[in-house]
Amino acid sequence: MAEQIPLVEMRNIKKRFGAVQALRGVDLTLHRGEVLGLVGDNAAGKSTLMKVLSGAYLPDEGQIFIEGKRVHITNPEDSRRLGIEMVYQDFALAGNLDVAANVFLGREVVRWELGPLRVMNKRAMEERARDLFDRLKIDISSVRLKVERLSGGQRQAVAIGRAVAFDAKVVIMDEPTAALSVAAIGKVLELIRELKAHQCAVILISHRLEDVYEVGDRVVVLRQGRKVADRPISGDIHEFREQIVAYMVGARDDFAAETSQPVLERSG
């Protein structure tokens, strides 16, 4: 059935940087409206895998399928055309521009153009940005505010809003709650829930396991370029944390070649 076809499927993705094997045949699936936590220690391969999906890196081997159809992603533009957007940890916003201009940066609404001369339709961009923020319940007092005047949490919200402004099917978030206040973290997590409610799938790269537990449906753990766990999130937060850390440090591995390797079972 169509609804059972994954929105994204990555098969046997391998990536090498010189002598370093960053990804060792990783499989990953993502379904529409799902929040997938992607976790692992530093150099586990999380960002590399997502840069393959977002077009920043070309894989050495492997295949990518979007809604069951094989695709070839060779650059970020290919990824965006397929409805995949990545929100980087530094937000990649222009502080000297206002909120609406940042939402449409590189995809401006043009009133008219003559050769290299273009006149932007600022009113249309402001109205569409305001409608977008209202729909996602993003609390920005005015889309005419300069981004440099916003708090860290508000900047993150603008970056996420920009990612979904053009009908994104998948939003990849790289450490979206890093260096934010407790209140701002709560608002970002609520925004992730809102994306899920609008059937936008989210891949959440995070070292904050409590955030993954709070909003995630499933978690994938990478270690040294391999997938070692892929399971629904359940149980209480303490159990969840203990189990994920066990995978991260190598005490557990659901995909070990040795069938005698113990597999951790969840309760709840």
N, C-alpha and C positions, 0 to 999 in steps of 0.2 A: 504493500500500500504506500501511496505517496508520502503520507505523514511519517512513515517509518524511515524514509530515506534521510540520512544525516544532511544537515545544512552544509557542513564542512567535513570532509574526510581527508586526512593526510596519511599516506601509506609509505612506510619504510623510508622515511626521510633521513638522508645522510648528508653531513656537511663537514668538510675538513678545512682547516686553516694551517697550511704547511704540515708540520708533523703532528698537529693537535687534531684529534677526531672529536669535533664538538657535538655532533649528533650521530648516533650509532643505530640507525634504522628505527626511528620513532614513528609510532602510529598515534593518531589523535582523531577523535570524532567530536562533533559539536552539533546539537540540535537547536532548532528554532526556539527562541525564548528561553534558552538555557543559560545559566550562569556557571561557567566552568572555572574553578580555581586551578591555576598552574603554578606549582610551587617546587622548591628545591633549593639547595645551597648555592652559593656563588659558583659560577662556571658549570652549573648543572646542564645548561643548554636551553633554558627557558626563553631568553631573549632571542637567541639564535633561531629557535624554532618559529617564534612569532615574526621575526624579520624575514624568514622564508615565506610565511603566509602573507605578509604585507608587501612583499616584493622588493625589500631592501637587499636580500641575499638570494642568489640562485642555489638550489640544492645540487649536490653532486649526484645524488640518486633519489628516487622516490617519485610519487605521484600525488597530485592534489585534485580532489573532486569537489565541486560546488553543486549542491542539490542533485547529486548523482551523475553529473557530467564532468568528464576530465577537463581540466583547464591548465593553461600554461601561463604562469605568472612570472614575468621577466623584469618588472619594475613596479614601483608604487602606483603608477597610473593604472596598470592592469588590475591591481588589487582593488582600487577604488571603483573602477567600472563594474567589478563583480560585487560591490556592496560591502567591502571590507575596509574598515578604517582603524588606524592605530593612534592612540593618545599617548604621547611620550611623557616621561616623568618631568621633563622641563617645560611641558605644556606647549612649547613652540608657538607662543603668541607674540604679537607685535604690541609692545607696551605703549607706544606713542599713538596707536590707533584706538578708536572706540570699539565697544563690544560688537556692534553690528558689523563694522568693517572687518573685525577678526573672524566672525562667523563666515563671511563670504570671501575671505582672503584667497585670491587665486581663482575664485568662481563668482566674481562680481556680477550683479545685475546691471546691464548696460542700457541706458536710455536711447542712445544713438552713437554711432561711430562712423568716422570718415578716415579711412586709411589707418595710420597709427593713433589718431586722435579718438579718444573715447570719453563719453560723459556718463558717469555712473548714476543710477537711479537710487539715490540714498534713501528716499522715502520708502520705496518698495523693500529695500534690504532691512530697514528698521522695522517695518511692519511684519515681515516674515520672521525676523529674529525674535520680536516680541511674542508672536504667535507660538514659535518653537519653545521659548522659555516658559510660556504659560502652560503649554501641553505637557512639558516635562517637569513642571512645578519648580523651576529654577528661580530663586529669589534674587533678582537683580533689579534695583530700583529704576534704572534707565539704561537702555541699550546705547545711549549716547555717551555714557561714561567712558573715560580712557581706561584701558585695561591696567595701566600702571597704578591706578588708584584703587584697584580691587584687592581684597584679601586673597590669601592662598587658596582657600576653599572656593571662593567665587571664580578665581582664574581656572581652577580645575573644572568647575561646572561649565564655564564658557568653552573650554577645550573639548569637553564631552559633548556639549550642545553642537559645536561646529562639526564634530564627527558624525552626528546623526542627522544633520540638517539636510542631507541629500540622500535620504532613503537608505541608510546603511542597514545591512542585514546582520553584520557582525561588528562589534566594537572591541578592540583589543586595548586593555588598559595596563600600562606598565607602572606598577607601584603608585596607584592613584592617591593613596592616603599618606604617602611618605611626607614627613615634616609638616603635617597639618595638625591643628588643634583638635581636641576631642570633639568639640561641637562641629567643626568643619568635616571631620571624618564621618560623623553621623549623617550629615547632609549628603556627602558623596555616596555613602552606602544606600541612602534613600533614593538617590538618583539612579543607582544601579537597579534597584527594585522597580523603579518607574520604567526603565528601559525594558526590563523583563516583561512588565505588564503590557508594553506595546509590542511584544513579540520580537524584540531585538535581542539577539544572542550576545553574550559578553564573555570574553576570556579575560580573567583577572589574574595578572601576574603580581604576586605579593609575598613579602616576607612576614606580613602580619596575618598569622594563621587565624586569629580571632575574626578578622574581616572576612576571610574566605568562609569560615564557619557560619558567620552571620548571614551572608547573602548567597552563598554558593549552593548549587544543586549537586555538583559532583566535583571531585578533585583528582587531578593527575599530578603525580610526583615524578620528577626527573632527577636522576643522579648520574653524574659523569656521562652525560649524553644518552642515557637509556631511560625508558619509561619503566619504573619499578612498581607503580601503583596506579590504578584507575578505578575509582569506586564512588558510589553515592555518599553524600555526607549524612551521617547519622550519629546517634549517641550524644553524650554531653560534651561540652567544650574541653574538659580535662582529658577525657578519653581520646577525643579527636586529636588534640595536640600531641599526646604521647604517641599515638599511632603514626601520625605524619612524621614526627621527628625520628621515629624508628626507621621509617623508609628513607628519610633523608640521609641518615648516618650509615645506612647499610645493614642495619639489624634485621630488616625485613625486605623481601623482594618478591612480589607476586608473579613476576615474569622471569624468575631465575631459570637457567638451563637445568639445574639440578632439581628433580621433582621432589627430592627429600627436603628441600629448603622449606622451613616452616612458614606458613601463611597466616597472617594475623586476621582473626575474625572480629567483626563488629558486633556489639550488642545494641539493642534498641531499634 
